[in-house]
Amino acid sequence: MMAIGVMVLTGCYSNNCPLENTVTCNFGCYDAEGNAISYGDTITVTTLMPGYKTVYTYRKLGNMTVTKDYQDTALINQGYTETTSQQRKDTILVNKKYGASNIKVPMSYFNEEDTLIFAYQMISLKDTIKIRHSSFPHVELPECGAYRFHTLRTVTATDAAFDHVEISNPNVNYDGSINIKIYFNGVVE
């Protein structure tokens, strides 16, 4: 009876699963001539999500303005006025990264196009990258679980801080290689 229990436990154990198993699209930073750089500005990357959400803003004379994603009746009872507005359901993927030589962002599983907004601290304009891709499930071993891998089809970008972008490796998986190269038109140091 004891030998059966040991066999069951060892049958479920596998050390063949990859340790580095986060699937991200990896962006490398380069100057306009193609030299790898650490970009000297603070970068925030946001993705545009479909749909809108209601945002509640509360104001009261002499107090700070409060913004919430839900209605707060306690603030109304305290004398705050409430206004509502519709905002996009955007998500911050990278928040205030300074001196980036590479940027890792997850990709959507079920959308064929991801739209990323790159905002900078020293530049008032923002850059937009649109990535068309396909997504498919990947199973290394059943006990390791399933992952979503992606194949990059096209990438386009605006040119506020970018000179241009290009796909360097279309296979987005957990191997960590650079998938998209961003060539900056000026190096901020």
C-alpha positions in Angstrom: 0.0 0.0 0.0 2.8 2.4 0.8 4.6 1.8 -2.5 1.5 2.8 -4.4 1.4 6.2 -2.6 5.0 6.9 -3.4 4.5 6.1 -7.1 1.5 8.5 -7.3 3.4 11.3 -5.7 6.4 10.9 -8.0 4.1 10.5 -11.0 2.7 14.0 -10.4 6.0 15.7 -9.9 8.0 17.1 -12.8 11.0 19.3 -12.8 10.9 19.7 -16.6 8.7 22.8 -16.4 10.5 26.0 -17.3 11.4 28.3 -14.4 11.2 31.5 -16.5 7.7 31.1 -17.8 6.3 34.6 -18.1 5.2 35.4 -21.7 5.9 39.0 -22.5 6.6 41.0 -25.6 10.1 42.3 -25.2 11.1 45.8 -26.5 14.7 46.7 -26.9 15.8 50.4 -26.9 18.2 51.6 -29.5 19.4 55.0 -30.9 18.7 55.9 -34.5 21.9 54.3 -35.7 21.1 50.9 -34.1 23.2 51.0 -30.9 21.7 49.6 -27.8 21.0 52.3 -25.2 19.4 53.0 -21.8 16.8 55.7 -22.6 17.3 58.5 -20.1 13.7 59.5 -19.6 10.9 58.1 -17.5 8.6 55.9 -19.6 5.0 54.9 -18.7 3.3 52.3 -21.0 -0.5 52.1 -21.1 -2.6 49.7 -23.1 -6.0 50.8 -24.5 -8.8 48.5 -23.4 -12.1 48.2 -25.2 -15.1 49.9 -23.5 -15.6 52.6 -20.9 -16.0 52.9 -17.2 -17.9 55.3 -15.0 -15.7 57.5 -12.8 -17.1 59.4 -9.8 -15.5 62.7 -8.8 -16.2 64.3 -5.4 -15.6 68.0 -4.6 -16.1 70.0 -1.4 -14.9 73.6 -0.9 -11.7 73.6 1.2 -11.0 69.9 0.7 -9.1 67.9 -1.8 -10.9 66.5 -4.9 -11.5 62.7 -4.6 -11.9 60.4 -7.6 -13.2 56.9 -7.3 -14.3 54.0 -9.5 -17.4 53.5 -7.4 -20.1 55.7 -5.9 -19.3 56.7 -2.3 -22.5 57.7 -0.4 -20.4 58.5 2.7 -18.7 61.4 0.9 -22.1 62.7 -0.3 -23.3 62.6 3.3 -20.3 64.7 4.3 -21.3 67.4 1.9 -19.3 66.5 -1.2 -20.8 67.1 -4.6 -20.7 64.2 -7.1 -20.1 64.3 -10.8 -19.8 61.3 -13.1 -17.8 60.9 -16.3 -17.0 58.1 -18.7 -13.3 57.2 -19.2 -11.6 54.5 -21.2 -10.7 51.2 -19.4 -7.0 51.7 -20.0 -4.4 49.8 -18.0 -0.9 50.8 -17.0 1.6 48.0 -17.9 4.9 49.8 -17.1 4.8 52.6 -14.6 7.5 55.3 -14.6 10.5 53.1 -15.7 13.7 55.2 -15.8 16.7 54.4 -17.9 15.0 51.6 -19.9 17.2 49.4 -22.0 14.4 47.0 -22.5 10.7 47.0 -21.7 8.5 43.9 -21.1 4.8 44.0 -21.6 2.1 41.3 -21.7 0.0 40.9 -24.8 -3.8 40.4 -25.0 -4.9 36.8 -25.5 -8.0 37.3 -27.6 -7.5 40.6 -29.4 -5.7 40.6 -32.7 -4.3 44.1 -32.2 -2.7 45.7 -29.1 -2.4 49.5 -28.8 0.3 50.7 -26.5 0.8 54.4 -25.5 4.3 55.4 -24.4 4.3 58.5 -22.3 7.4 60.4 -21.3 8.3 62.7 -18.4 10.5 65.1 -20.5 8.5 65.1 -23.7 4.9 66.3 -23.8 3.9 64.2 -26.8 3.2 60.5 -26.6 4.0 57.7 -28.9 1.5 55.0 -30.0 2.6 51.5 -31.0 0.0 49.2 -32.7 0.9 45.5 -32.8 -1.1 43.0 -34.9 -0.5 39.4 -33.7 -2.0 36.0 -33.5 -2.3 34.1 -30.2 -2.3 30.4 -29.6 -2.1 28.0 -26.6 1.1 26.3 -25.7 1.5 23.3 -23.4 5.1 22.2 -22.6 3.9 19.3 -20.4 0.4 18.8 -18.9 1.7 19.2 -15.4 3.3 22.6 -16.3 0.0 24.3 -17.3 -0.9 26.1 -20.5 0.6 29.4 -21.7 -0.5 31.7 -24.5 2.3 32.3 -27.1 2.0 35.0 -29.8 3.2 35.5 -33.4 3.8 39.2 -34.3 2.4 40.1 -37.8 3.0 43.9 -38.1 4.0 46.8 -35.9 3.5 50.5 -36.6 4.3 53.5 -34.4 4.1 57.3 -34.2 7.3 59.4 -34.1 7.2 61.8 -31.1 10.3 60.1 -29.6 10.7 57.1 -31.9 12.7 57.2 -35.2 11.1 53.9 -36.1 10.2 50.4 -34.8 10.7 47.0 -36.2 10.0 43.4 -35.4 13.3 41.5 -34.6 11.8 38.2 -33.5 8.1 37.5 -34.3 7.8 34.6 -31.8 6.6 35.9 -28.4 7.2 33.2 -25.8 9.1 32.9 -22.5 12.6 32.7 -24.0 13.2 36.4 -23.2 14.6 37.5 -26.6 13.9 41.0 -28.0 10.8 40.9 -30.1 10.5 44.6 -31.1 13.3 47.1 -31.5 12.5 50.7 -30.7 14.8 53.2 -32.4 14.7 56.6 -30.6 15.2 59.7 -32.6 17.1 61.5 -29.8 18.8 60.0 -26.8 17.8 61.7 -23.6 20.5 61.3 -21.0 
